[in-house]
Amino acid sequence: MRKWTIFRQNPKHSGVDLSESVCCNGARRLVEWFRKLYRITRRLYPGFGTMLSAAAAERNKEPILTVLLENVSTGRHLRALEISSGTGQHVTHFAQALRNITWQPSEYDRQSLASIEAYRAHYQLSNVMPVIHLDASLPHQYWGGIQPESLDLVLNINMIHISPFACTEGLFKGAGAVLKPQGLLLTYGPYSVNGQVTPQSNIDFDYSLRQRNPEWGLRDISLLNSLAQRNGLYLEKMVDMPANNKCLLFRKESLV
Ligand SMILES: C[S@@+](CC[C@H](N)C(=O)[O-])C[C@H]1O[C@@H](n2cnc3c(N)ncnc32)[C@H](O)[C@@H]1O
Protein backbone atom coordinates (compact mmCIF):
# COMPACT_ATOMS: atom_id res chain seq x y z
CA MET A 1 0.00 0.00 0.00
CA ARG A 2 1.18 3.49 -0.88
CA LYS A 3 1.00 6.03 1.94
CA TRP A 4 0.87 9.78 2.08
CA THR A 5 -0.03 12.17 4.84
CA ILE A 6 -2.78 14.77 4.76
CA PHE A 7 -0.73 17.12 6.95
CA ARG A 8 2.30 19.06 5.80
CA GLN A 9 5.13 17.53 7.80
CA ASN A 10 7.34 19.83 9.85
CA PRO A 11 10.67 18.12 10.66
CA LYS A 12 10.85 19.83 14.07
CA HIS A 13 7.62 18.51 15.49
CA SER A 14 6.24 16.26 12.70
CA GLY A 15 2.83 17.83 13.12
CA VAL A 16 0.80 20.76 11.79
CA ASP A 17 2.68 24.05 11.57
CA LEU A 18 0.38 26.60 13.17
CA SER A 19 3.10 28.95 14.43
CA GLU A 20 2.20 31.78 12.05
CA SER A 21 -1.20 32.21 13.62
CA VAL A 22 0.03 32.10 17.23
CA CYS A 23 0.05 35.54 18.80
CA CYS A 24 -0.04 35.13 22.56
CA ASN A 25 1.27 32.84 25.25
CA GLY A 26 -2.05 31.13 25.97
CA ALA A 27 -2.54 30.28 22.33
CA ARG A 28 1.10 29.12 22.07
CA ARG A 29 0.60 26.77 25.03
CA LEU A 30 -2.58 25.44 23.42
CA VAL A 31 -0.76 24.79 20.15
CA GLU A 32 2.07 23.04 22.02
CA TRP A 33 -0.53 20.89 23.75
CA PHE A 34 -2.11 19.91 20.42
CA ARG A 35 1.31 19.13 18.94
CA LYS A 36 2.07 16.86 21.90
CA LEU A 37 -1.30 15.16 21.57
CA TYR A 38 -0.68 14.70 17.83
CA ARG A 39 2.80 13.17 18.46
CA ILE A 40 1.44 10.79 21.13
CA THR A 41 -1.48 9.77 18.90
CA ARG A 42 0.89 9.04 15.98
CA ARG A 43 3.07 6.95 18.29
CA LEU A 44 0.07 4.94 19.53
CA TYR A 45 -1.63 4.74 16.09
CA PRO A 46 1.08 4.89 13.36
CA GLY A 47 -1.57 5.28 10.65
CA PHE A 48 -3.13 8.37 12.23
CA GLY A 49 -3.47 11.13 9.67
CA THR A 50 -2.40 8.83 6.82
CA MET A 51 -4.49 8.23 3.71
CA LEU A 52 -3.70 4.65 2.69
CA SER A 53 -4.16 3.69 -0.93
CA ALA A 54 -5.07 0.22 -2.21
CA ALA A 55 -4.46 -0.32 -5.92
CA ALA A 56 -7.43 -2.70 -6.22
CA ALA A 57 -9.78 -0.14 -4.68
CA GLU A 58 -8.50 2.50 -7.09
CA ARG A 59 -9.23 0.14 -10.02
CA ASN A 60 -12.66 -1.11 -8.96
CA LYS A 61 -14.23 2.01 -7.40
CA GLU A 62 -15.55 3.35 -10.73
CA PRO A 63 -17.06 0.04 -12.00
CA ILE A 64 -18.74 -0.49 -8.60
CA LEU A 65 -20.07 3.08 -8.65
CA THR A 66 -21.64 2.35 -12.05
CA VAL A 67 -23.53 -0.61 -10.53
CA LEU A 68 -24.64 1.56 -7.61
CA LEU A 69 -25.91 4.30 -9.93
CA GLU A 70 -27.91 1.74 -11.92
CA ASN A 71 -29.50 0.12 -8.87
CA VAL A 72 -29.92 2.77 -6.18
CA SER A 73 -32.32 5.71 -6.22
CA THR A 74 -30.72 9.13 -6.67
CA GLY A 75 -33.98 10.97 -6.10
CA ARG A 76 -34.55 10.54 -2.35
CA HIS A 77 -32.55 10.53 0.84
CA LEU A 78 -31.07 7.13 1.70
CA ARG A 79 -28.87 5.72 4.45
CA ALA A 80 -26.01 3.34 3.69
CA LEU A 81 -23.56 1.35 5.80
CA GLU A 82 -20.28 0.17 4.34
CA ILE A 83 -18.86 -2.85 6.16
CA SER A 84 -15.06 -3.18 5.98
CA SER A 85 -14.42 0.22 4.38
CA GLY A 86 -10.68 -0.52 4.15
CA THR A 87 -8.70 2.60 3.30
CA GLY A 88 -11.75 4.89 2.84
CA GLN A 89 -11.21 5.23 -0.93
CA HIS A 90 -14.57 3.66 -1.81
CA VAL A 91 -16.84 5.48 0.61
CA THR A 92 -15.45 8.92 -0.27
CA HIS A 93 -15.66 8.16 -3.99
CA PHE A 94 -19.28 6.96 -3.78
CA ALA A 95 -20.31 9.79 -1.45
CA GLN A 96 -19.16 12.40 -3.99
CA ALA A 97 -21.32 10.86 -6.72
CA LEU A 98 -24.31 9.91 -4.56
CA ARG A 99 -24.95 13.01 -2.46
CA ASN A 100 -28.47 11.87 -1.59
CA ILE A 101 -27.01 9.04 0.50
CA THR A 102 -25.71 9.45 4.03
CA TRP A 103 -22.79 7.03 4.24
CA GLN A 104 -21.65 5.28 7.41
CA PRO A 105 -18.16 3.80 6.95
CA SER A 106 -16.99 1.05 9.30
CA GLU A 107 -13.86 -1.02 9.85
CA TYR A 108 -12.40 -3.75 11.99
CA ASP A 109 -8.73 -2.90 11.51
CA ARG A 110 -7.43 0.01 13.65
CA GLN A 111 -4.99 1.42 11.09
CA SER A 112 -7.69 1.43 8.43
CA LEU A 113 -9.99 3.35 10.82
CA ALA A 114 -7.41 6.14 10.90
CA SER A 115 -7.08 6.12 7.11
CA ILE A 116 -10.84 6.45 6.64
CA GLU A 117 -10.82 9.45 8.99
CA ALA A 118 -7.93 10.95 7.00
CA TYR A 119 -9.96 10.61 3.78
CA ARG A 120 -12.95 12.22 5.51
CA ALA A 121 -10.79 15.10 6.67
CA HIS A 122 -9.34 15.50 3.18
CA TYR A 123 -12.63 15.49 1.25
CA GLN A 124 -14.78 17.24 3.88
CA LEU A 125 -17.94 15.44 2.76
CA SER A 126 -20.98 16.31 4.84
CA ASN A 127 -22.69 13.05 3.82
CA VAL A 128 -19.98 10.75 5.27
CA MET A 129 -20.33 10.03 8.98
CA PRO A 130 -17.35 9.44 11.30
CA VAL A 131 -16.15 5.87 10.95
CA ILE A 132 -17.30 3.27 13.49
CA HIS A 133 -15.47 0.16 14.63
CA LEU A 134 -17.45 -2.86 13.43
CA ASP A 135 -16.68 -6.56 13.64
CA ALA A 136 -18.89 -8.23 11.04
CA SER A 137 -18.75 -11.55 12.88
CA LEU A 138 -20.60 -10.03 15.85
CA PRO A 139 -24.40 -9.65 16.11
CA HIS A 140 -25.80 -6.33 14.80
CA GLN A 141 -26.45 -5.21 18.39
CA TYR A 142 -22.66 -4.61 18.52
CA TRP A 143 -22.56 -2.65 15.25
CA GLY A 144 -21.97 0.80 16.72
CA GLY A 145 -25.61 1.55 17.51
CA ILE A 146 -27.01 0.91 14.00
CA GLN A 147 -30.73 0.42 14.54
CA PRO A 148 -32.81 -2.47 13.11
CA GLU A 149 -34.53 -1.68 9.79
CA SER A 150 -32.87 1.76 9.56
CA LEU A 151 -30.80 1.35 6.36
CA ASP A 152 -31.51 1.34 2.63
CA LEU A 153 -28.16 -0.07 1.59
CA VAL A 154 -25.40 -2.25 3.07
CA LEU A 155 -22.23 -2.41 1.00
CA ASN A 156 -19.40 -4.91 1.41
CA ILE A 157 -16.42 -4.98 -0.93
CA ASN A 158 -13.75 -7.68 -0.99
CA MET A 159 -14.21 -8.92 2.57
CA ILE A 160 -16.06 -12.23 2.16
CA HIS A 161 -13.07 -14.19 0.80
CA ILE A 162 -10.45 -12.47 3.01
CA SER A 163 -12.00 -13.15 6.41
CA PRO A 164 -13.21 -16.16 8.38
CA PHE A 165 -16.62 -17.50 7.34
CA ALA A 166 -18.07 -16.19 10.63
CA CYS A 167 -17.75 -12.68 9.10
CA THR A 168 -19.85 -13.70 6.08
CA GLU A 169 -22.45 -15.28 8.34
CA GLY A 170 -22.49 -12.13 10.50
CA LEU A 171 -22.73 -9.91 7.41
CA PHE A 172 -25.87 -11.63 6.12
CA LYS A 173 -27.46 -11.96 9.54
CA GLY A 174 -26.73 -8.33 10.39
CA ALA A 175 -27.82 -7.01 6.98
CA GLY A 176 -31.09 -8.94 7.34
CA ALA A 177 -31.68 -7.09 10.61
CA VAL A 178 -30.51 -3.53 9.86
CA LEU A 179 -31.93 -3.18 6.33
CA LYS A 180 -35.41 -1.78 5.78
CA PRO A 181 -37.79 -4.02 3.85
CA GLN A 182 -36.76 -3.75 0.17
CA GLY A 183 -33.31 -2.56 1.26
CA LEU A 184 -30.24 -3.77 -0.67
CA LEU A 185 -27.12 -5.69 0.35
CA LEU A 186 -24.44 -5.31 -2.33
CA THR A 187 -21.35 -7.49 -2.11
CA TYR A 188 -18.39 -7.35 -4.47
CA GLY A 189 -15.55 -9.82 -4.97
CA PRO A 190 -14.54 -13.09 -6.64
CA TYR A 191 -16.85 -16.07 -6.02
CA SER A 192 -17.14 -19.69 -7.06
CA VAL A 193 -20.24 -20.71 -9.04
CA ASN A 194 -21.82 -24.14 -8.41
CA GLY A 195 -18.61 -25.30 -6.75
CA GLN A 196 -16.44 -24.22 -9.71
CA VAL A 197 -13.73 -21.60 -9.41
CA THR A 198 -12.86 -20.06 -12.77
CA PRO A 199 -10.67 -18.92 -14.50
CA GLN A 200 -7.15 -20.09 -13.56
CA SER A 201 -6.27 -16.70 -12.02
CA ASN A 202 -9.12 -17.14 -9.49
CA ILE A 203 -8.06 -20.76 -8.80
CA ASP A 204 -4.54 -19.48 -8.02
CA PHE A 205 -5.92 -16.62 -5.93
CA ASP A 206 -8.16 -19.00 -3.95
CA TYR A 207 -5.17 -21.28 -3.33
CA SER A 208 -2.97 -18.39 -2.16
CA LEU A 209 -5.69 -17.15 0.20
CA ARG A 210 -6.08 -20.61 1.78
CA GLN A 211 -2.30 -20.88 2.14
CA ARG A 212 -2.26 -17.57 4.00
CA ASN A 213 -5.20 -18.50 6.22
CA PRO A 214 -7.16 -21.80 6.03
CA GLU A 215 -10.30 -19.88 7.08
CA TRP A 216 -10.11 -17.64 3.97
CA GLY A 217 -11.05 -18.47 0.39
CA LEU A 218 -13.60 -17.86 -2.35
CA ARG A 219 -17.19 -18.61 -1.24
CA ASP A 220 -19.79 -20.22 -3.46
CA ILE A 221 -22.70 -18.05 -4.62
CA SER A 222 -25.21 -20.83 -3.79
CA LEU A 223 -23.89 -20.87 -0.22
CA LEU A 224 -24.31 -17.10 0.01
CA ASN A 225 -27.79 -17.39 -1.47
CA SER A 226 -28.85 -19.90 1.18
CA LEU A 227 -27.38 -17.65 3.90
CA ALA A 228 -29.35 -14.76 2.41
CA GLN A 229 -32.60 -16.71 2.40
CA ARG A 230 -32.13 -17.71 6.03
CA ASN A 231 -31.95 -14.01 6.86
CA GLY A 232 -34.89 -12.68 4.83
CA LEU A 233 -32.93 -11.66 1.71
CA TYR A 234 -32.89 -13.02 -1.82
CA LEU A 235 -30.37 -12.82 -4.65
CA GLU A 236 -31.95 -10.35 -7.07
CA LYS A 237 -29.11 -9.76 -9.49
CA MET A 238 -25.56 -10.78 -10.39
CA VAL A 239 -23.39 -8.40 -12.35
CA ASP A 240 -20.14 -9.53 -13.98
CA MET A 241 -17.34 -7.11 -13.18
CA PRO A 242 -13.81 -6.61 -14.54
CA ALA A 243 -11.04 -9.02 -13.48
CA ASN A 244 -13.43 -11.95 -12.89
CA ASN A 245 -15.24 -10.35 -9.99
CA LYS A 246 -18.99 -10.01 -9.49
CA CYS A 247 -21.42 -7.71 -7.77
CA LEU A 248 -24.16 -9.64 -5.96
CA LEU A 249 -27.32 -7.71 -5.15
CA PHE A 250 -29.45 -9.18 -2.37
CA ARG A 251 -32.85 -7.61 -1.73
CA LYS A 252 -34.54 -7.76 1.65
CA GLU A 253 -38.02 -9.28 1.36
CA SER A 254 -40.89 -6.97 2.20
CA LEU A 255 -43.18 -8.01 5.04
CA VAL A 256 -46.32 -8.23 2.87
C1 LIG B 1 -9.13 -6.88 1.16
S1 LIG B 1 -9.64 -5.81 2.43
C2 LIG B 1 -10.95 -4.92 1.58
C3 LIG B 1 -11.09 -3.54 2.11
C4 LIG B 1 -12.00 -2.62 1.26
N1 LIG B 1 -13.37 -3.02 1.34
C5 LIG B 1 -11.51 -2.57 -0.16
O1 LIG B 1 -12.10 -3.21 -1.03
O2 LIG B 1 -10.50 -1.91 -0.41
C6 LIG B 1 -10.51 -6.88 3.54
C7 LIG B 1 -11.17 -6.13 4.66
O3 LIG B 1 -11.88 -7.02 5.51
C8 LIG B 1 -11.80 -6.47 6.80
N2 LIG B 1 -12.15 -7.40 7.86
C9 LIG B 1 -11.44 -8.46 8.29
N3 LIG B 1 -12.06 -9.04 9.34
C10 LIG B 1 -13.19 -8.32 9.56
C11 LIG B 1 -14.24 -8.39 10.50
N4 LIG B 1 -14.25 -9.34 11.46
N5 LIG B 1 -15.24 -7.49 10.45
C12 LIG B 1 -15.23 -6.51 9.51
N6 LIG B 1 -14.26 -6.40 8.58
C13 LIG B 1 -13.25 -7.28 8.62
C14 LIG B 1 -10.36 -5.99 6.90
O4 LIG B 1 -10.16 -5.10 7.95
C15 LIG B 1 -10.19 -5.36 5.53
O5 LIG B 1 -10.55 -4.00 5.52
The ligand as an SDF file (V2000), in Angstrom:
LIG
                    3D

 27 29  0  0  0  0  0  0  0  0999 V2000
   -9.1300   -6.8840    1.1570 C   0  0  0  0  0  0  0  0  0  0  0  0
   -9.6380   -5.8120    2.4260 S   0  0  0  0  0  0  0  0  0  0  0  0
  -10.9480   -4.9240    1.5830 C   0  0  0  0  0  0  0  0  0  0  0  0
  -11.0890   -3.5360    2.1080 C   0  0  0  0  0  0  0  0  0  0  0  0
  -11.9970   -2.6230    1.2550 C   0  0  0  0  0  0  0  0  0  0  0  0
  -13.3690   -3.0200    1.3350 N   0  0  0  0  0  0  0  0  0  0  0  0
  -11.5060   -2.5730   -0.1600 C   0  0  0  0  0  0  0  0  0  0  0  0
  -12.0950   -3.2110   -1.0320 O   0  0  0  0  0  0  0  0  0  0  0  0
  -10.4970   -1.9100   -0.4060 O   0  0  0  0  0  0  0  0  0  0  0  0
  -10.5070   -6.8780    3.5430 C   0  0  0  0  0  0  0  0  0  0  0  0
  -11.1740   -6.1280    4.6620 C   0  0  0  0  0  0  0  0  0  0  0  0
  -11.8750   -7.0160    5.5090 O   0  0  0  0  0  0  0  0  0  0  0  0
  -11.7970   -6.4660    6.8040 C   0  0  0  0  0  0  0  0  0  0  0  0
  -12.1510   -7.4010    7.8560 N   0  0  0  0  0  0  0  0  0  0  0  0
  -11.4380   -8.4580    8.2930 C   0  0  0  0  0  0  0  0  0  0  0  0
  -12.0580   -9.0400    9.3370 N   0  0  0  0  0  0  0  0  0  0  0  0
  -13.1920   -8.3200    9.5570 C   0  0  0  0  0  0  0  0  0  0  0  0
  -14.2440   -8.3930   10.5020 C   0  0  0  0  0  0  0  0  0  0  0  0
  -14.2480   -9.3380   11.4560 N   0  0  0  0  0  0  0  0  0  0  0  0
  -15.2350   -7.4900   10.4510 N   0  0  0  0  0  0  0  0  0  0  0  0
  -15.2300   -6.5150    9.5070 C   0  0  0  0  0  0  0  0  0  0  0  0
  -14.2630   -6.3990    8.5820 N   0  0  0  0  0  0  0  0  0  0  0  0
  -13.2480   -7.2840    8.6180 C   0  0  0  0  0  0  0  0  0  0  0  0
  -10.3610   -5.9860    6.9000 C   0  0  0  0  0  0  0  0  0  0  0  0
  -10.1600   -5.0960    7.9520 O   0  0  0  0  0  0  0  0  0  0  0  0
  -10.1900   -5.3590    5.5320 C   0  0  0  0  0  0  0  0  0  0  0  0
  -10.5470   -4.0040    5.5200 O   0  0  0  0  0  0  0  0  0  0  0  0
  1  2  1  0
  2  3  1  0
  2 10  1  0
  3  4  1  0
  4  5  1  0
  5  6  1  0
  5  7  1  0
  7  8  2  0
  7  9  1  0
 10 11  1  0
 11 12  1  0
 11 26  1  0
 12 13  1  0
 13 14  1  0
 13 24  1  0
 14 15  1  0
 14 23  1  0
 15 16  2  0
 16 17  1  0
 17 18  1  0
 17 23  2  0
 18 19  1  0
 18 20  2  0
 20 21  1  0
 21 22  2  0
 22 23  1  0
 24 25  1  0
 24 26  1  0
 26 27  1  0
M  CHG  2   2   1   9  -1
M  END
$$$$
